[in-house]
Amino acid sequence: MLRHLKDKDLLAVCAGFRPSLDQAGDLLAATKIALRSLARRHRELGPEIDELDRLTAPLTRSIAAR
């Protein structure tokens, strides 16, 4: 079901999972809980990584120029 999706679409689908937390002992529900958590963390970390790249780019350029 998810295998054919591109990365962006896969993250959107997984972030939107709404598994029942009461059924966390069920393999499918536990998998959906984990995928939802990872997808949401990825979505939150993306902008942070972009900001850190922007902040460190001048330092990287100056070091590489030596």
Phi and psi in degrees as a GROMACS rama.xvg file:
@    title "Ramachandran Plot"
@    xaxis  label "Phi"
@    yaxis  label "Psi"
@TYPE xy
-99.7267  -17.645  LEU-2
-59.0752  -32.4829  ARG-3
-82.6928  -8.8109  HIS-4
-77.6892  145.491  LEU-5
-72.2099  161.625  LYS-6
-52.5147  -49.3325  ASP-7
-61.1578  -43.8745  LYS-8
-68.2881  -39.2122  ASP-9
-61.1083  -44.9369  LEU-10
-62.9672  -40.4768  LEU-11
-64.0968  -44.1454  ALA-12
-64.0008  -48.0301  VAL-13
-65.2361  -39.0648  CYS-14
-65.0015  -25.4568  ALA-15
-90.0847  -2.56779  GLY-16
-56.4068  142.735  PHE-17
-129.333  61.1082  ARG-18
-71.015  153.373  PRO-19
-75.5671  119.165  SER-20
-67.5759  -20.0147  LEU-21
-68.8225  -20.0163  ASP-22
-106.854  28.4502  GLN-23
-60.842  -18.5229  ALA-24
-76.1817  -14.9431  GLY-25
-81.528  135.554  ASP-26
-57.6682  -46.9676  LEU-27
-64.6237  -44.5335  LEU-28
-64.2784  -42.8755  ALA-29
-62.5979  -39.9911  ALA-30
-63.9502  -44.2994  THR-31
-65.164  -37.7683  LYS-32
-61.6726  -45.6384  ILE-33
-65.4161  -44.6603  ALA-34
-64.0723  -39.6889  LEU-35
-62.4615  -45.4556  ARG-36
-61.3493  -46.9726  SER-37
-64.027  -42.1019  LEU-38
-64.3542  -40.6211  ALA-39
-68.2696  -38.4155  ARG-40
-64.6603  -40.7661  ARG-41
-60.351  -44.4454  HIS-42
-62.4279  -38.9023  ARG-43
-75.8782  -35.0184  GLU-44
-77.0843  -26.2034  LEU-45
-53.1773  -54.7874  GLY-46
-62.6136  -34.2076  PRO-47
-65.5904  -42.3866  GLU-48
-62.9721  -43.48  ILE-49
-59.2312  -42.4152  ASP-50
-65.5969  -43.2322  GLU-51
-64.5665  -38.7207  LEU-52
-60.7693  -42.6321  ASP-53
-63.9485  -41.1162  ARG-54
-71.2436  -34.7464  LEU-55
-91.6497  -9.88759  THR-56
-57.1715  -46.8686  ALA-57
-60.8863  -40.3282  PRO-58
-63.3312  -43.7894  LEU-59
-61.5127  -44.0401  THR-60
-62.6789  -41.8664  ARG-61
-67.8334  -37.8851  SER-62
-69.4852  -39.9216  ILE-63
-68.553  -24.6852  ALA-64
-76.5771  -13.808  ALA-65
